[in-house]
Amino acid sequence: MSLESDIKSLVESLDLELYDTAVVNENDETIYRVSVVSGKTTEDGKKAGVSMDSYVELTHLISPLLDVTPPLSGEYRLEVGSPGIERKLNNIGHFKKSIGEDVSILMSNKEKYKGKLLRVEGNKIFLEVNAEEVEIDYSEISKAKTYFEW
């Protein structure tokens, strides 16, 4: 098994979903970041939140695994948390986990879309933009992220 699949199993054991893993450099520090979301939904159909206790418990589960199978060479810090309210959508799975949210998409041809993510069917992304449904081919997306209207 790969490190990511081992981490995914630990995440799922707490009824959470693995959103992403990433290595980032911030303030001259290397961070191995594990982002998770709740596997549950609330009564109104939105994703439930994740408690701080769950992040702490997951950190305690993942840390020994990384002692045996380090994600990178050299010093790093493990960070377990939420991907955030505004987050990058790097793969089709990220889009599926963000249905119902507002997204901003930059196409390869520099065209931009902002709207509510309605659904994902195969390689097609469907948005509601100005009360109209827009179909976008995933392969033509250059960048995408969720956004929050404050």
C-alpha positions as CSV (number, residue, x, y, z in Angstrom):
1,M,0.0,0.0,0.0
2,S,1.1,3.6,-0.6
3,L,1.5,6.2,2.1
4,E,-1.5,8.1,0.9
5,S,-3.8,5.0,0.9
6,D,-2.6,4.2,4.5
7,I,-3.4,7.8,5.5
8,K,-6.8,7.5,3.8
9,S,-7.6,4.4,5.8
10,L,-6.7,6.2,9.1
11,V,-8.9,9.2,8.0
12,E,-11.8,7.0,7.1
13,S,-11.6,5.2,10.5
14,L,-12.7,8.5,12.1
15,D,-15.6,8.8,9.6
16,L,-13.7,11.6,7.7
17,E,-12.7,11.9,4.1
18,L,-9.2,12.6,2.9
19,Y,-9.4,15.8,0.8
20,D,-5.7,16.2,-0.1
21,T,-2.1,15.8,1.0
22,A,0.6,18.3,0.0
23,V,4.1,19.3,0.8
24,V,4.3,23.1,1.2
25,N,7.1,25.5,2.2
26,E,6.1,28.4,4.4
27,N,8.4,30.7,6.4
28,D,11.5,28.5,5.7
29,E,9.6,25.5,7.1
30,T,8.6,22.4,5.2
31,I,5.1,21.2,6.1
32,Y,3.4,17.9,5.2
33,R,-0.2,19.0,5.1
34,V,-3.1,16.5,5.4
35,S,-6.5,18.1,4.6
36,V,-9.7,16.3,5.6
37,V,-13.5,16.9,5.4
38,S,-16.4,15.3,7.3
39,G,-17.9,12.2,5.9
40,K,-21.3,13.2,7.3
41,T,-23.9,15.7,6.1
42,T,-26.1,17.9,8.2
43,E,-29.9,17.8,8.1
44,D,-29.9,20.6,5.5
45,G,-27.6,18.6,3.2
46,K,-24.4,20.5,3.8
47,K,-21.1,18.9,4.9
48,A,-20.8,18.6,8.7
49,G,-17.9,20.2,10.4
50,V,-14.9,18.5,11.8
51,S,-14.1,19.0,15.5
52,M,-10.7,20.0,16.8
53,D,-10.6,16.8,18.8
54,S,-10.9,14.8,15.5
55,Y,-7.9,16.7,14.0
56,V,-5.9,16.0,17.2
57,E,-6.8,12.3,17.2
58,L,-6.0,12.0,13.5
59,T,-2.6,13.7,14.1
60,H,-1.8,11.1,16.7
61,L,-2.8,8.3,14.3
62,I,-0.8,9.6,11.4
63,S,2.4,10.7,13.2
64,P,3.6,7.1,14.0
65,L,2.9,6.1,10.4
66,L,5.2,8.9,9.1
67,D,7.9,7.9,11.6
68,V,8.0,4.5,9.7
69,T,7.3,5.8,6.2
70,P,8.4,9.5,6.0
71,P,6.6,11.4,3.2
72,L,9.9,13.3,2.3
73,S,13.5,13.4,3.3
74,G,14.7,16.0,5.7
75,E,12.9,17.8,8.5
76,Y,9.2,18.6,8.1
77,R,6.2,19.3,10.3
78,L,2.9,17.4,10.1
79,E,-0.2,19.6,9.9
80,V,-3.7,18.1,9.9
81,G,-6.7,20.3,9.3
82,S,-9.4,21.5,7.0
83,P,-8.8,22.4,3.3
84,G,-10.5,25.7,4.1
85,I,-13.6,27.5,3.0
86,E,-11.8,28.8,-0.1
87,R,-9.7,26.0,-1.5
88,K,-8.1,24.8,-4.8
89,L,-10.0,22.2,-6.8
90,N,-7.1,20.1,-8.2
91,N,-8.9,17.0,-9.4
92,I,-12.3,15.7,-10.4
93,G,-12.8,14.3,-6.8
94,H,-12.4,17.8,-5.4
95,F,-15.2,19.0,-7.7
96,K,-17.4,16.1,-6.5
97,K,-16.8,17.0,-2.9
98,S,-17.7,20.6,-3.6
99,I,-21.2,20.2,-5.2
100,G,-23.5,23.0,-4.1
101,E,-20.6,25.4,-3.4
102,D,-19.7,28.5,-5.3
103,V,-16.7,28.0,-7.6
104,S,-14.4,30.1,-9.7
105,I,-12.9,28.5,-12.8
106,L,-10.2,29.8,-15.2
107,M,-10.2,27.9,-18.5
108,S,-7.2,27.1,-20.7
109,N,-8.4,29.7,-23.2
110,K,-8.4,32.3,-20.3
111,E,-12.3,32.4,-20.2
112,K,-13.5,32.7,-16.6
113,Y,-16.7,31.3,-14.9
114,K,-18.1,32.0,-11.4
115,G,-21.1,30.1,-10.3
116,K,-22.7,27.4,-8.2
117,L,-21.3,23.9,-8.8
118,L,-24.4,21.8,-9.7
119,R,-23.1,18.4,-10.5
120,V,-20.2,16.3,-12.0
121,E,-20.9,13.7,-14.6
122,G,-17.9,11.8,-15.8
123,N,-15.5,14.4,-17.1
124,K,-18.1,17.2,-17.3
125,I,-18.6,19.9,-14.7
126,F,-22.0,21.7,-14.5
127,L,-22.3,25.2,-13.1
128,E,-25.2,27.6,-12.7
129,V,-23.9,30.9,-14.0
130,N,-26.4,33.9,-14.1
131,A,-29.4,31.5,-13.8
132,E,-28.1,29.4,-16.8
133,E,-26.5,26.0,-16.7
134,V,-23.0,25.9,-18.2
135,E,-21.2,22.6,-19.1
136,I,-17.4,22.6,-18.8
137,D,-15.0,19.8,-19.8
138,Y,-12.7,19.1,-16.9
139,S,-9.7,18.8,-19.3
140,E,-10.1,22.4,-20.4
141,I,-9.8,23.8,-16.9
142,S,-6.6,25.7,-16.0
143,K,-7.4,26.6,-12.4
144,A,-10.4,26.2,-10.1
145,K,-11.2,27.0,-6.5
146,T,-14.2,27.4,-4.3
147,Y,-15.0,30.9,-3.0
148,F,-17.1,32.4,-0.3
149,E,-19.2,35.6,-0.6
150,W,-18.6,37.5,2.6
